[in-house]
Amino acid sequence: MKPRRRLSTLHLLGLFVFTALALNDDRFIFGVGSFKLSPFDLLFVAMVGVKALRLADPGAYALPRGALGMLLGIQAVSVIYLLMVSMHHPGIETGDVARDLRIVFYFLCTPFLCYKDIDSPRAYAVLQKYIVAACLAVATLMLLEQAQGFSVANPLRNVRLGVWAIPMGVVSLLYFRRTLNVSGPKAYALTLYMVMALVFSLNRSQYLQLAISVLIAVMLAGSADIRRRAVLIFAPAAVAGVLIFASIGYLDVLTNRIFSVERLDEDSSYGARVQEMEGQMDFFAESPVFGKGAGFRSWVMGENGFELSTFAHNSWAFYLMKFGVVGTTLIMLPPLLILLFSLFRRYAHPGLEMHRRFLLATAPIYIFIDSMSGGLAYAPKTAFTGFLLCYCLSLIRNAQIMPVPRNEPPVPSPRPAAVRRAPPRVIPHA
């Protein structure tokens, strides 16, 4: 009798992050009332559907113990609290409430929906392939747009493409080249390709993220081969990048973009961001304990100006305005504990330890740096955050169930017992 094949969310999780990074475009978005659905929204629903279909599986809903059980309990309290306080707010539309709760649930619920399906080295290899594939798709779309509308006077930027994930793809090729079955020269070419696309994005926070992630990855590598590979990749890439951008007249654009951070008072977008944050903190001061509620709308400079509530350049101000101190604490506690429990301990299993170092170089840097520019208040980014936290949560479980390979010396085979020689036969004389 054939064993029954278990339904898994593994590939749905990979497609979830792929579509959030590469297919977040108006062409793929359709509205349902005031709510807009993207491909990754449908994939999230599909993951929930798979979990529902596994009701007959006795192990699918077995409650975890220890640290995992505690994390699940805190997450359940957070979700129940958010649903209760979002039920009734006069003057707030249901679609707006659903939009805000979607942003939060992507990184609160995704880890606990899918972490059990990341249960083997093969599953981790699948995740790595989705990460690199998504980053290459983002890089390709970015470079195609640059080729079609390249302008030094008016540089092209596309804030919808998930360029924020490219540093993670670069570190993936640095750590898991053999897992991805990529040769050394090909890994170098793909890394240069992604870094070039990231530079063209003119996204300063991701420049910083790439530099810090690669530096931490090299420091944590524990392997001379990875350190040597990082030098061989990034030293020539830096020289090649400077020559390429100088030849097309883009070096001045890049330099001005990087060093204009010192002249933010002259940046028109910076002035709007200051007004956004001041407005959010003013609303937070009006309701500091429980916030204004999910779905609350407000504007800077009138209703034709910048909306404070559907997108925020500072995630912390956004959450404080919407959910207050109590809600923000409950929302942020599970992700923070997942990071602490999964990444700040060593694993005896060498494969899990390598994944821990990979995530330690990428996940906290992404969450804490990018959250200062809206990372946790924007649905595609919170979908990516949910993916990262799911990856982290799986390490805790697999440390309990994966046997640690032992490198014991081979046991010498027992020597055969000595054969007793028969005494020489004496032939009597005739």
Secondary structure as GFF3:
##gff-version 3
##sequence-region A 1 430
A	DSSP	alpha_helix	10	22	.	.	.	ID=ss1
A	DSSP	three_ten_helix	26	28	.	.	.	ID=ss2
A	DSSP	beta_strand	30	32	.	.	.	ID=ss3
A	DSSP	beta_strand	35	37	.	.	.	ID=ss4
A	DSSP	alpha_helix	39	53	.	.	.	ID=ss5
A	DSSP	three_ten_helix	54	56	.	.	.	ID=ss6
A	DSSP	alpha_helix	66	85	.	.	.	ID=ss7
A	DSSP	alpha_helix	94	114	.	.	.	ID=ss8
A	DSSP	three_ten_helix	115	117	.	.	.	ID=ss9
A	DSSP	alpha_helix	121	149	.	.	.	ID=ss10
A	DSSP	three_ten_helix	163	165	.	.	.	ID=ss11
A	DSSP	alpha_helix	166	175	.	.	.	ID=ss12
A	DSSP	alpha_helix	184	200	.	.	.	ID=ss13
A	DSSP	alpha_helix	204	220	.	.	.	ID=ss14
A	DSSP	alpha_helix	224	247	.	.	.	ID=ss15
A	DSSP	alpha_helix	251	259	.	.	.	ID=ss16
A	DSSP	three_ten_helix	260	266	.	.	.	ID=ss17
A	DSSP	alpha_helix	268	286	.	.	.	ID=ss18
A	DSSP	beta_strand	299	300	.	.	.	ID=ss19
A	DSSP	beta_strand	306	307	.	.	.	ID=ss20
A	DSSP	alpha_helix	315	343	.	.	.	ID=ss21
A	DSSP	alpha_helix	350	370	.	.	.	ID=ss22
A	DSSP	three_ten_helix	371	373	.	.	.	ID=ss23
A	DSSP	alpha_helix	379	401	.	.	.	ID=ss24
###
